[in-house]
Amino acid sequence: MPVSIKSKTRTKGACLILNGKVAGNDALRAAVARHRAAGHRIEVRVTWEKGDARRFVSSAGHVELVIAAGGDGTLNEVLHGLMDMPKDARPDLGIVPLGTANDFAVGCGIPRDPAKALALCMKGERSAIDVGRANDHWFINTASSGFGAKITATTSPDLKRLLGPAAYTVMGAILAINLHHYQGRLILPDREITNSGPVAIVGNGRQAGGGIQVAPRAFIDDGLLDVLVVRQVPPTALLAAARELQQLPSDGEYISYWQTPWLEVHPEEAIPVNLDGEPLRFSTVRYEAVSGAIHLIVPPKCQLLFQRPKLKA
């Protein structure tokens, strides 16, 4: 059933940045046409190669809204484009999830249906949210290092298309055979930890890897990052580690979970780090939460928001 558009809705000027791999989405094309007919000004820019989405944000002109239409990678590029701008000049961010996992959008409760997601972008509420920084790079959802980053970086596009989110689990099982443990130090405001661990997740949002809840206590507007560390777990301790994963203790034997405005990671060797699906490599990295960096169009009763009330668009 088509999404209705009320005639009294205030019109907006928007730039919709569409990942070229999904440019043939007929449902989105029809939805854009309906919103244009209702008086909204929507310019569509289609990406061809890496860097296009970031560049399109800077060249969008004076629009109220930038819409990231694609997967987590497209969203991350659009985020970088917004963060290139002065804070008071940044347009609102809307999301039309068209990727494989869409972890951030799903966590926020943004509809998967393109027409419904676009309708939310055009008439939804806006809320100030935090953005994560990793050195000079930005992330809106999660940053994973070590084993977790390697899983995402080595999962082929063909496997993602064939298996969807299950591809991450498949690759995880394969890589676990030769799991590498990274030694190093974690520094937080109130503690310093020296240990090894195959997985470290830094969350602004709650889920990664196609729906896995890696930071279940996270909010996107609390000024904090949620940190999940999984240390080396021997086969005989899997049950104990599973219990800790349910409890999320701050000082567990195998699992630790903290909420912090910043942390630093000092590994003994360069580690792979994955920011919202984009693979990087750092010899050392400082993470921090940048509070209220952008305004996101969110659905009613968004579960990732801690603060109330929202700001009207």
ABEGO torsion letter per residue (X at the ends): XBBBBBAABBBBBBBBBBBAAAAABAAAAAAAAAAAAAGBBBBBBBBABBGAAAAAAAAAEBBABBBBBEBAAAAAAAAAAAAABBAAABBBBBBBBABAAGAAAAAAGBBABAAAAAAAAAABBBBBBBBBBBEABBBABBBBBEAAAAAAAABBAAAAAAAEAAAAAAAAAAAAABBBBBBEBBBBAABBBBBBBABBBBBABABBGGGBBABAABBAAAGBBBBBBBBBBBAAAAAAAAAAAAAGBABBAABBBBBBABBBBBBABBBBBBBGGBBBBBABBBBBBBBGABBBBBBBGBAABABOBBBBX
